[in-house]
Amino acid sequence: KISAENAALRSEITQLRKTIVGKVEETHAITVLKEELAAITKDKEGLKERLIALRRAGKRDSDTLQTEARLQEITQEVEKLRGESAELEVRLKAEMNARKKLHNALQDVKGKIRVFCRIRPASKVELEQRSRVVVTSLDDYSVVVDTRTGQKSFNFDSVFGPTSTQDQVFEDSSQLVRSFLDGYNVCVFAYGQTGSGKTYTMQGTKDHPGLTPKVIKEVFVRLEELQGTASWELSVSMLELYMDNIVDLLAAPKDPRKAQSSLPLDIREDVRGGVYVANAVVNFAETEEELHRVLKQGLLNRKVGRTDMNEESSRSHLVITLTLSLYNKTTDARTTSKFSLIDLAGSERVSKAGTSAKQMNEAKSINKSLTALGDVISSLANATASSKSFIPYRNNKLTMLMKDSLGGNAKTLMFVNVSPVEYNVEESIMSLSYATRVKSITNESVKNVESKDIMVLREKLRAVVEERDHLRKIVESSGIVVEEHETEEDLRRFKTLD
């Protein structure tokens, strides 16, 4: 059954479709105009040359006067055509933006994972070495790679070239914040070889903040708009997957919660299929500044190292998870959703990276996990609605962590970051092919909403659990051993029921 929201969205899509009916015709019109403009311009230049020759000969006969009149006439035609062409270019750009919105809305309705490609600029060293640029964007959707055997083309939901800005990248991703506040789980992850610009896209710099700080800013802006109509609680966890081990970046050695952080960080699922890590430290934040301070400290604990491919290469997969519990005072309902921001470690060839023995082991671990991710993507891409194909999520902790983002219940956006130069062309083609497979994966996103009745029952369960724990302590104080139960696990499972 199609929900009311999807019905409304389909109506909006129909309206958007009507606005771009003439896009193909207008594109053709622009092409024709440009050809006509080129022909007239050529004619104009010929007349100019003829007029100059006549003037040099000192002739002011009727031919010269006719030539001057024709030249003036053509000049006016050229200016008119330029104006028409510029107007059509503006209209075409508007139609292309409408088409992009329509396409993204359609993909959202279908549950498709969206894939954006970002081509970084050539580096200073690459420019000094005169490395040939072989990866280019034809338009907002197409990437072309020049290879020894010819051109290879790839199509994505959006393509950002070397001159794209952080603001432009976020603009096409910002609607996911709205979904997050509406109660949907959301995931954005970046994939690509070492040095392709993943961390710049996800984290950015102080002067050019990336997706993560921009998402956080937008979340607080939208929460501010809900003042008076809703109450909320926002928390964050920050984990890295390093050498096949999960590390809690918010559990510093001197943290007073050390006893908690020493507990096993187990990957688990709730009854909705949502993935979480048990015993991970969770920090609550009431302001944007407070949340940034937490993340800044966590990033200092992340494993990075220098390789020949990158001055500061990420040696681990980074997973930042924002969890929002929002109570709507008008509808008396509560939504609980999470926004996962994942910066994957760079795929690389050990021979190219020029790493130490330790970093070679890190690279092998990274490549092993990314291979497992590739296996999951291939299985999902080849699966059909009628078949119950086995998906090898459990082959690696990375794929276990991303289970609800790939074929699960989240709205997911993938960034594939690539280098533009010939030296990295094989890795770029591999990344682009990898991302193309992701495009075919469908998630079943659902809103995580609790009615008032569920909230009342959950509070009753909490009270029962607390009473049980109190009684257990009394009994154990008398020397009787009581079987252990996972109190927090009980509450977490119940919290997801609807």
N, C-alpha and C positions, 0 to 999 in steps of 0.2 A: 504494500500500500504506500502510495506516494504521500509524503507528509505535506502539511499545508505550506511549510517553508519552501519545499522543493517546487510546489505548484506555483507559488509566488515568484520564485526564481525563474522558472520556465517562462512565465508571463513576461518577466523583465527581459529574458533572452530573446523572446519573440519581437519585442519592441526594438531591442538593439539590432536584431537581424534586419529589420525594416530600414534602419538608418544606413545600412551599408550595401543596399541592393545595387546601387550604381557604381560601386567601387571599381569593378573590372572595366566598365565602360569609360570611367573617368581616367583610369590608368592608361587605357588605350588612347584617349583623347590627348593626354599629356605627351605621350610618345609621338603622336602625329604632329602635334604642335611643335615639339622640339625638332622634328625632321624638317618641317616647313620653315621654322626659324633658321635652321642651319643652311637651308637652300637659299633663302632670301638674303641671309648674311653674306653668303658666297657671292650672290648676284650683286649685292651692294659693294663688296670689295672690288669686283670687276669693273663696276661703273666708276668707282673712285679712281682706279688706275687709268681708265680711259679719259676721265675728265682732266686728270693731272697732265696726261700726255697732250691733250688738246690745248690746255692752257700754256704749256711749255712752247707749243708751236705758235702761240699768239693768235689763235683763231677764236672768234666769238660768233661763229655762224649758228644757224638754226640747230645743227646737230649738238653743239655744245649746250645751248639753252635747253634742249630736250633732255639731254643727259643730266643736267643740273636739276631739272624739274623731277625727272624720274628718280634721281638719287634722294631728293627730299621726300618724295612719296614713299619710297622704300624705307627710309629712316623712320617715318611715322608708323608704317606697318610693323616694323621690327619692335618699336616701343610698345605698340598695342599688343603684339603677340607675347612680349615679355611680361606685360601686366597680366594677361590672361593665364599664362603659364604659371606665374607666381601664385595667382589666386587658386588655380587648380592644385598646385603643390600643397597649399595650406589646407584645402578641403580634403585632399588625399591623406595628409598626415592625421587629420581629425578622424577620418574614416578608419585608418589603420589602428589608431588608439581604441576606437569603438570596437573594432574587430578583435583586438587583443583582450579587451574586457569580456566580450562575448565568448571568446575561446576559453578563457580562464573560468568563466561561469559555467560553461558546458562541462569542462573537465571536473569542476567541483561537484556538479550534479551527478556525473558518472562515477565519482569516487576515484578518479585517476590520480596517480601521483604526478604532480607537475615537475618538469625538469627545466631549469634555466641554465644556460651556458654563459660563462664569463671568460673572455680572452684578456689576459693581462698584457700590459705594454711590454715591449722588449726592454730588457734591463740595460743599464749603462755599460756593463761589460759586454753584453751581446751587441750593442750598437758599436762599441769600439772595435770589436772583432768582425764587424760587418756581417753578422749572422743574417741569413736570408729569412724574411718573414714568409711563412707558408700557410699559416692559419688565419683566415679572414672571415668577417661576417658579411654576407651578401645583403641582408636586411635584418629586421627585428626577429626573424625566426630561423634563419639559415646560416650554416657554417660550411665553409669550403676549405679543404686541405689539399695542397699541392704535394703530390708524391712522385716518386720515380716512374710509377706506372700510370700516372694520370691523376685527375682530380677525384676526390671523394667528398661527397656532400652529406650533411647531417641536418635534421630539422628538430627544433625544440620549441617549447612553449614560449620562450623568450630568449633572446641572445643579446649580450652586452659586450660591445667591442672595447678596445684598449682605452678609448677616451671616455668611457662611461664613468659616472660619478657614484659615490656611495648613496647619495640621495635618490638617484634614478633606480638603483638596484633595490633600495628599500621600498620605493613607491609601488613597484610591482608585487611586493611581498606583504605590504601593510594590511591587506584585508584579512590575513591570517590572525592578526591580533583581535579583530572583531569576532572571529570564530572562537578564539580562546575565551573571550569574555562571555560568549553565548553558551559556553559549556562543552565545547568540543576539544578533544585532545589534538594537539598540533605538533608537528615535527619539521624542523628545517635542518638539513645536513649538507655539508660540503665535502666533495670528493675530488681528488686529482693528485697528480704526482707531486713530489717534494718541490717546493719553490714555485708552484703554479698560482699562488694567491689565495689559498683557502682561508688561512687565518686572517688575512687582510679583509676578506669578504665578511667573515663571521665576527671578528673582533675589531678590526680597523686600527687606527692610531688615535692619539689624543686630538689631532687636528681634523682627522677624517674618520670618525667613528663608524664601525661596521654594523652588521645586522643586530647583533646581540644588544649593544647599548641603545640602538634605535628602537628595537622591540620593547625594551624596558621603559624607555621614555614614553612610547606610545601607550603602553599598558597603563601607566600612571596618569597620563592625560585623559584616557577614557574612563578610568576609575573615578577621577575627579568629577567628571560629568555626571556620575551616578550618585554623587553626594545627596543625601536626603531620601533617595528612593531605594538604596541598597546598602548593605554592610558587607565587608569583605575581609579576607585574611589571605595574605600572599606569603609563600615560603619558597626557599630555594635550596637545592642540593647540587653538589658539584663533584663529579667523579671523573677519574681517568682510568682507562684500560691500558696498563703498561706491562709488557712482557707477560700477557695472558692473566694478569692479576688486576682486580679492581682496587683502586686506591681512592680513599675519601680525602679530597683536597681541602675540605673544611674541618677536618679532624687533625689539627696540628699536634705535635708531640706534647706541647705544654698546655693543651686545651684541657680544662677541667672535666670535659666529657670523655677523657681518654678511655675510661672503662667501657663507655658505649662504643667508641670507635674500634676497640679491640675485638668486639664481637664479629663473627663472620659476616661479610657483606654478600649475602645470598640474593641471587636474582629470582624473583617470584612473580606470579601473575595473580590479579584479582579476578573476581567472577566475571567481569566484563572482558577479560583478556588483556587488561592494561598491565604493563610491566613496571615493576618498581624494585628497588634494592633495599632489602630489610637491613635495619641497623645503621643506615647511612645518616650522617649528621644533617639535620634540617635547620636552617636559619630563617627566622621570620623577619620581614622588613615592612615598615610602614611608609617609607619614603624612597624615592628614586636614589637619593644620595646614599642612604643606608644600604640599599641593595648593591650599589656599585662598590662600596667599601668591602662588602663580603666577597664579591667576585674578584676584586683586585687582589685580595689576600690569597684567594684560592689559585689564581693564575700564577702567582709567584711560586707556588708549590708544584706546578706542572713540569714534567720532564721535557727539556729541550736540549739540543746539542748542535754543534756545527758539523756540516757535511760539505762535500764539494758541490752539492746541488743547492745548498741553502745555508746562509750564514747562521740562521737560528731556526733549525728544523724541529718541528714538533715530533717527539719520539713516542707519543701516546695518543690515543683517541680521547677527546674531551667531550663529556656529556654534562651540560648544564640543564637542569630541570626546574622550571617555575611551576608551582602548584597554586591554583587559585580556588578558594572556596568563597562563593558569592551568594549571599542571601537576598532575594528580591522581596522587598517589603510589600509590594503591590500584589504579586502572585502567590506569596507565601511559599515559595519554592526555593530550593538551594541547588546550585550547580557546582560541581567539583571537576576541574579540568587541569590538564598539564600542558606546558609548552616546552618541548625538548629542543635544545640548540646544540647540534653535534658537529664538532670540528674533527674530522677524521685525520689521522696521521697520514703523511704522504706516501703514496705508493712509489717505489723506486727500485732501480736495479742496483744491487750491491756493488757491482763493478763500477758503475757510474758515480755512486755516492762517495767513494773514497773514504770510507769510514774506518774507525778503529775496530779492534776485535769485539769490544763491548757493543759498539754501534752496529756491527754486522749482525750480532744476535738480535739487537732491537729491530733491525730492518727485516730479518727473517720472521720475527714474531708479527710485525706489522703486515708483511706480505701474506703471511698465513691467515691472519684474520680477514684481510681484504679478499683473499681467495674464497674463504668461507662465505663472505658476504656476496661474492659473485655467484657462488653455487646457489644461494638462496634466491637471488634475483633471477637466475636462469630457470630455477624450478617454478617460481611464481609466474614468470613470463610464459612458460610453456603449459601451465595449468589451465584447464578450462572450467567453466561453471559446472559442467556435469561430472567432472572427474574429481576425485579426492586424492590428489597427488601428495606424496610425502614431501614436506618442505624441511630441509635439514637445518632448522634453527639451532638445534642443540650442539652443533659441531664446533661452535666457538662462542665465547662469552659476548663478543661484539654482536653477533646475530641474535643472541638471546636478548640482549639489551634493546635491540632495534626491532624485535618481533612485532610489536603493536604498530610500528611505523611503516613496516613493509608487509602489506597484505593483512594488516590489522584494522584497528578502529580509529586511527588518527588521520587528520588531514595533513598530507606530507608534501614538502617541497624539497627537491634536490638541486644543489648547485654543482655543476661540473666545471671545475676551473682548469684551464689549459694554458700552456706556454705557446707563443706564436711562432717560435723560431724553428728552423730546420733541424737543429741539433736534438730537439726533443720531439720530433715529429712522430716517432713510433709510439712513445708514451701518450702523446696527445690523441692519436687515433684510437689507442686502447681505451683511454678514458671516455672518449666520445661514443665509442661502440658500447661500452659498459653502460653509459647513461641512456643510450637509445633503448636498451632492454628494460631499464627501470620505467620508462614511459608507459609500457604496456601493463604495468601492475595496477590492480584496482584494490583500494581499501574500502571498508564498510564503516564509514565514520558515523558515530552516534552521539547524541547529546547526553552528557552525564548529569541528569537532573533528579533531584529527590523531592517528593511531595512532602507536605507537612506531616502526614501520617507516618511516613518513613522516618522523618527526623525525630518524631516522638518515640517511635519504637527503638531507634538507635540510642536515644538517651536512656531509655529503660534498660537496654542491654548494657550500656556503660555502667549504670548503677548496679546491675546484677553482677557484672564482672568485678567491680570494686568491692562489693560485699563478699564475693567468693574469695578474692585475694586476702581480705581481712580475716575471714574464717580460716583460710589456709595457714596464715601466720600464727593464729591462736593454736591450731592443732599441732603445727610443727614445733611450737615452743614446748609442747608436752612430750616431744621425742618421737612423734609418729611421722613417718615419711609420706608425703602426699604427692601423687603423680603430677608432673609439671604440664602446664598448658600454655599455649602461645597467646597471652592476653592481648597484646597489641595486634597480633595477626587476626584474632577474632574480631576485634573492632574494625580493622581495615577491611576485612571481607564483608562485614555487615554494612559498612559505609558505602559500598558500591552497589548494594541492592536497590532495585526500584520496584 
